[in-house]
Amino acid sequence: MTIQLPDASGVLKAYEPRSEPLTVTTGTPFTSRTVFSAAHVVADPFADTSPDSPAAVDWDATLAFRRHLWSHGLGVAEAMDTAQRGMGLDWAGAAELIRRSAAEAKAVGGRIACGVGTDQLTGPASLADVQAAYEEQLALVEESGAQAILMASRALAAVAKGPEDYLEVYGHLLRQATEPVVLHWLGPMFDPALEGYWGSSDLDAATDTFLDVIAAHPDKVDGIKVSLLEAQREIDIRRRLPQGVRCYTGDDFNYPELIAGDDQGFSHALLGIFDPLGPLAAEAVRVLDTGNTAGFRELLDPTVELSRHLFQTPTRFYKTGVVFLAWLAGHQSHFTMVGGLQSARSLPHFARAYQLADGLGLFPDPKLAEERMKNLLALYGVTQ
């Protein structure tokens, strides 16, 4: 049996789906790397909302997906960019997500870290306002029992006059944190409002400021997540970190080589692409735990084409592909997103994502994925 899929030029071409999924096994916790999947949220498809409305979340399906990730040994990075933070999920929704996910993690023994930002600020803000907003969110995450991830702030990018303002705000937060946190540098390809973060659009100068913050408080920084899609820059930063501070790769283009590492070190992982790749990624890391780097790369390298496709420009809309694949894989009953973001990618984009994911064996039930893909094609007027 074949399915007719539109290519990038809109021409229908026959594709024969695979009949069996990739075989993966669960096993012992990872020993060589700490690995988080930044997880998406599942919208409530029956809520009467508009793109400007507060997010309506299907909490049962959202938490079930997190249990899926934990069952494979992955940690969950909660209320991050992948969860449409600032792109459909406001602070009220994120706060509820953090509370519920942290409680679920405690109940099942899953590892969780949660995003701390300033998105409750909706208008012009002072530096003091930014600091207070960060403090409010940090307190909630710590009270929930989760590890904190200090996310980049649109409000701070807008109000900061130079590197000294970043040093002041982050220094205050790190002194206040009760446990070591993860610092997150999200590049403007993921969020254009973050252009010039750390006080400069020159990445070398910004890197120096970022590292100055860490060097001043190494005991309060568990690690850093770098999402700049520049492998060599991440490697350079990794080699300059103080002893004991981890680098969590956020590079959805080059993650296999960065996690594998070199003779001078390696990266751990905190990745949005590990949402759809969860079981396969976990399998690869367990192979790496045995010292089999070649086997790790053999499993993970073929996934890069799919990741680069999902994260293609405009990169911030990668969430649409992530949720699309979760629907095809049977993790949710519908393809609806908070903020109506399911409309952010084209039919040829979806068709290619389906083909690449199917080729990797990511769908537990390939027949279900095929049927759902045909339903989407029919909605666009493509008959089989």
C-alpha positions in Angstrom: 0.0 0.0 0.0 1.2 3.5 -0.8 0.2 7.0 0.2 0.3 10.1 -2.0 2.3 12.8 -0.4 3.0 16.4 -1.8 6.6 17.2 -2.1 8.1 20.7 -1.6 6.8 21.8 -5.0 3.3 20.5 -4.4 3.6 17.5 -6.7 2.0 14.3 -5.3 4.4 11.3 -5.1 3.8 7.8 -3.9 5.4 6.8 -0.6 5.2 3.3 0.9 5.1 3.4 4.7 7.1 0.9 6.7 5.0 -1.8 8.3 6.8 -2.2 11.7 8.1 0.4 14.2 11.7 0.5 15.4 12.2 -1.9 18.3 13.4 -0.1 21.4 13.8 -1.4 24.9 13.6 0.3 28.3 16.4 -0.3 30.8 18.4 1.1 33.7 18.8 4.8 34.2 21.5 6.5 32.1 25.0 6.6 33.5 27.1 8.6 31.1 24.8 11.6 30.3 22.0 13.6 31.9 19.3 13.9 29.3 16.1 16.0 29.3 13.4 16.2 26.8 11.7 19.6 26.5 8.1 18.5 26.3 5.1 19.9 24.4 1.6 20.6 25.9 -1.6 19.0 24.6 -4.4 21.5 23.8 -8.0 20.9 24.7 -9.6 20.5 21.3 -13.1 21.1 22.6 -12.4 24.4 24.3 -14.1 27.5 22.7 -11.0 29.6 22.4 -9.3 32.0 20.0 -5.6 32.5 19.3 -5.5 35.4 21.8 -7.3 33.4 24.6 -5.5 31.9 27.5 -4.4 28.4 26.7 -6.9 25.6 27.2 -4.8 22.5 28.1 -5.8 18.9 28.1 -4.1 18.1 31.4 -4.7 14.3 31.3 -3.1 13.9 27.9 -0.3 16.4 28.7 0.7 14.5 31.9 0.4 11.1 30.1 3.0 12.3 27.6 5.4 13.2 30.4 4.9 9.7 31.9 5.8 8.3 28.5 9.1 10.2 28.5 9.9 9.2 32.1 9.2 5.6 31.3 12.1 5.6 28.9 14.4 7.2 31.5 14.4 10.7 30.1 14.1 13.8 32.3 11.4 16.3 31.5 12.3 20.0 30.9 8.9 21.6 31.7 7.3 24.9 30.7 10.1 25.6 28.2 10.0 26.9 24.6 8.7 23.5 23.4 5.7 23.9 25.6 4.9 27.1 23.6 6.0 29.3 26.4 5.3 32.8 25.2 3.7 31.4 22.0 0.3 30.4 23.2 1.1 29.5 26.8 1.0 32.4 29.2 2.4 32.6 32.7 -0.8 31.5 34.4 -0.9 28.4 32.2 2.8 27.7 32.7 2.4 28.0 36.5 -0.3 25.4 36.5 1.7 23.2 34.2 4.7 23.4 36.5 2.6 22.5 39.6 0.9 19.6 37.9 4.0 18.2 36.2 6.2 18.5 39.3 3.6 16.7 41.4 3.4 13.9 38.7 7.2 13.6 38.7 7.2 13.2 42.4 4.5 10.5 42.2 6.3 8.4 39.6 9.9 9.2 40.4 10.6 11.2 37.3 13.3 13.8 36.9 12.0 17.3 36.2 13.4 20.8 35.7 11.1 23.8 35.0 11.5 27.1 33.2 11.8 30.3 35.1 11.1 33.5 33.1 9.4 36.8 33.3 6.4 36.3 31.0 3.9 37.6 33.5 5.2 41.1 32.4 3.0 42.1 29.5 4.1 45.8 29.0 7.1 48.1 29.5 9.1 47.0 32.6 12.0 48.3 34.6 15.0 46.3 35.6 13.5 46.0 39.1 10.2 44.6 37.6 12.2 42.0 35.6 14.1 40.9 38.7 10.8 40.7 40.7 9.1 38.7 38.0 12.0 36.2 37.9 11.9 35.9 41.7 8.2 35.1 41.7 8.7 32.3 39.1 11.8 31.0 40.8 9.9 30.7 44.1 7.1 28.7 42.5 9.5 26.3 40.8 11.5 25.7 44.0 8.3 25.3 46.0 7.1 22.6 43.6 10.3 20.6 44.2 11.6 20.9 40.6 15.0 22.1 39.5 15.0 25.6 38.1 16.0 26.6 34.5 16.6 30.4 34.3 15.3 31.1 30.8 16.2 34.1 28.7 13.8 37.0 29.2 12.2 39.2 26.5 11.6 41.8 29.1 15.3 41.9 30.2 16.4 42.0 26.6 14.2 45.1 26.1 15.2 47.0 29.2 18.9 46.1 29.7 21.3 48.8 28.7 24.4 46.6 28.6 26.2 43.6 30.0 26.2 45.1 33.5 22.4 44.8 33.8 22.6 41.1 32.9 25.3 40.6 35.5 23.2 42.4 38.1 20.0 40.5 37.5 21.5 37.0 37.1 23.9 37.5 40.0 21.0 38.4 42.3 18.9 35.4 41.2 21.8 33.0 41.6 22.6 34.2 45.1 18.9 33.7 45.9 18.5 30.3 44.4 18.4 27.5 47.0 19.7 24.8 44.7 22.0 25.0 41.6 20.1 26.0 38.4 20.5 25.6 34.7 21.1 28.8 32.7 19.4 28.9 29.3 20.7 31.0 26.4 18.1 30.9 23.7 19.1 32.4 20.4 17.1 34.8 18.3 16.3 32.1 15.7 14.1 30.6 18.4 12.8 34.0 19.6 13.6 37.2 17.6 12.9 39.3 20.8 16.0 37.8 22.3 18.4 39.5 19.8 21.4 41.0 21.6 21.0 38.9 24.7 23.7 39.3 27.3 24.2 42.8 26.2 25.6 42.5 22.7 24.7 41.2 19.2 28.3 40.2 18.9 28.3 36.6 20.0 31.9 36.6 21.2 31.1 39.5 23.5 27.8 38.0 24.6 29.6 34.7 25.4 32.1 36.5 27.6 29.3 38.0 29.6 27.5 34.7 29.9 30.7 33.0 31.2 31.3 35.9 33.6 27.9 35.2 35.2 28.8 31.6 35.7 32.4 32.2 36.9 31.0 34.5 39.6 28.6 31.8 40.9 29.9 28.3 39.9 28.4 26.7 43.0 24.9 27.9 42.0 25.1 26.7 38.3 24.4 23.1 37.7 24.8 23.6 34.0 24.0 25.7 30.9 21.8 25.1 27.9 23.0 26.7 24.8 20.5 27.0 21.9 22.4 28.8 19.2 22.6 26.1 16.5 26.4 26.6 16.3 28.2 23.4 17.2 31.7 25.0 17.4 30.5 27.8 19.6 29.0 25.3 22.0 32.2 23.3 22.1 34.2 26.5 22.8 31.8 27.5 25.6 31.9 23.9 27.0 35.6 24.0 27.3 35.6 27.3 29.2 33.1 26.2 31.9 34.3 26.0 35.5 34.9 22.5 36.8 31.6 20.7 37.7 29.3 22.9 35.5 27.6 20.8 32.8 26.8 21.8 29.3 23.4 20.7 28.1 23.2 20.9 24.4 20.2 22.6 23.0 21.5 22.3 19.4 18.8 20.6 17.5 21.0 20.5 14.4 24.2 19.0 15.8 23.2 17.0 18.9 24.7 13.6 18.1 28.3 14.9 17.8 27.9 17.2 20.8 26.6 14.5 23.0 29.2 12.0 21.8 31.9 14.6 22.6 35.6 14.5 22.0 38.8 13.9 24.0 38.2 17.2 25.8 34.7 16.6 27.0 31.0 16.2 25.9 27.6 17.7 26.3 24.6 16.4 28.2 21.3 17.1 26.5 18.2 19.3 27.0 16.5 19.1 23.6 13.1 19.8 22.0 13.8 17.2 19.3 13.9 14.6 22.1 10.1 15.0 22.4 9.4 13.1 19.2 12.6 11.1 19.4 12.2 10.1 23.1 12.4 6.2 22.9 15.0 6.2 20.2 17.1 8.8 21.9 16.9 6.8 25.2 18.0 3.7 23.3 21.0 5.6 21.8 22.1 6.9 25.2 22.0 3.5 26.7 24.3 2.3 23.9 26.6 5.2 24.7 26.6 4.2 28.4 28.3 1.0 27.3 31.1 3.0 25.7 29.9 2.2 22.2 30.1 5.7 20.7 29.9 4.3 17.1 26.7 2.5 18.0 25.3 5.6 19.6 26.0 7.6 16.4 24.6 4.8 14.2 21.3 5.2 16.0 21.1 9.0 16.4 22.8 10.3 13.3 19.9 9.3 11.0 17.5 11.4 13.1 19.3 14.7 12.2 17.5 15.1 8.9 14.1 15.0 10.6 15.3 17.4 13.3 16.7 19.9 10.8 13.4 19.7 8.9 11.3 20.4 11.9 13.6 23.2 13.0 14.0 24.9 9.6 13.4 28.6 9.3 11.4 30.1 10.9 12.8 27.9 13.7 10.3 29.1 16.4 7.6 27.1 14.6 9.2 23.8 15.2 6.6 23.2 17.9 4.0 22.6 15.2 6.0 19.6 13.8 6.6 18.2 17.3 2.9 18.2 18.1 2.0 16.9 14.6 4.3 13.9 15.2 2.8 13.3 18.7 -0.6 13.1 17.1 0.6 10.6 14.4 2.3 8.5 17.1 -0.9 8.2 19.0 0.1 10.3 22.1 -2.9 12.5 21.6 -6.2 12.2 19.8 -6.1 15.3 17.7 -3.8 17.8 15.9 -4.8 21.0 17.7 -2.4 23.4 19.4 -2.8 26.2 21.9 -2.8 29.5 20.1 -3.9 27.8 16.9 -0.3 27.1 16.1 -1.2 24.0 14.1 -1.5 26.4 11.1 2.1 27.5 11.3 3.6 24.9 8.8 2.5 23.9 5.3 1.1 20.6 4.1 4.4 19.7 2.2 6.2 20.3 5.5 3.9 17.9 7.3 4.2 15.4 4.5 8.0 15.4 4.7 8.0 15.2 8.5 5.7 12.2 8.3 7.9 10.5 5.7 11.1 11.1 7.7 9.6 10.0 11.0 8.1 6.9 9.5 11.4 6.0 7.9 13.0 6.1 11.3 10.3 3.8 12.8 9.1 6.4 15.3 5.5 5.5 15.1 4.5 2.7 17.5 1.5 2.0 15.2 2.5 2.7 11.6 -1.0 2.0 10.4 -2.5 4.5 12.7 0.0 7.1 11.6 -0.8 6.4 8.0 -4.5 6.7 8.6 -4.1 10.0 10.4 -1.8 11.4 7.7 -4.5 10.4 5.1 -7.1 12.3 7.2 -5.0 15.4 7.1 -4.4 15.1 3.4 -8.1 14.7 2.8 -8.7 17.9 4.8 -6.4 19.7 2.4 -8.3 18.2 -0.6 -5.9 15.4 -1.4 -7.7 12.1 -2.3 -6.0 8.8 -2.2 
